[in-house]
């Protein structure tokens, strides 16, 4: 199992590095990063899309047509569309989530940024996003790239992950701690 995970991450890193170098060469780093962030959000939100990229039953051509149509409809850059087509042709769509992570991590490292994953119970307003980003910059002492996610199960509050550190200030966790404290009393 461990070697399988290592294999996928190595594979993903090689593809992400190739895409990063091409995007840098063509001065499309920000555009490709935006495409990949949107694709990552689509993968998190759509079970059908996750099944498409993981399906061993679909042929290369079927996967290629489907991911190509999705990329075209989403308005991805030609470089991103061509990259996804190549990945589908090589039967490597299953590793796309890891490729996205590797590309964005490489971009953040290049820019001297730390990536923070912030999960909220509902969509944050622009002012709230700016406030969270500013507080994270102060706390970390460097530039912070914030990846926002929504999880209604949190009920309220935020969960912030930076590297191996996590701060869970969600209402769900607070209620769970209160419930455990009441059982113990």
C-alpha positions, 0 to 999 in steps of 0.5 A: 500500500505504501509503495502504491501511494508513493508511485501515484505521488511520484507520477503526479509530481512528474506530470505536475512538473512538466505542466509547471515548466510548460506554463512557466515557459508560456507565461501562463502559470496563473491561468493554469493554476486557476484552471486547476483550482476550478477542476479540483473544486469540480472533483470535490463537488461531483461524484460523477466526475470522480467516477469518470477519472477513476473508472477502469471501465471507460476507454481512453477515448471515452475518458478523453472526450469527456474530460475534453468536453468538461475542460472546453465548457469550463473555459480552461486554457488550451494548455490545460485542455491539452494537458488533460487530454494527454493525461486521459490518453495515457490512462492517468486521470486517476492521479489528477487530484494529486497532480493538481496538488503537486502543481499548486504546491510547486507554484506556492513554493516558487512564490514563497507562499504557505498554503492554508486550507480553510473549511467553513460552514458556508460560503465566505464573503469577500470581506471575510475571506480577506480577514481570514487571509490577513490573520493567517499572514500575521500568524504565519509571518509570510505570504499565505495562499488560502484554499477555501472549502465549504462543509455545511456539516460544520454548522458554523465556524472554521477549520484551518489546516496549515501543513501538519497543524490544524485549528478546529473552531467549528461549532460541530467540534465545540458541540461534540466537546460539550457533549463529551464533557456532559457525559463525563460529569 
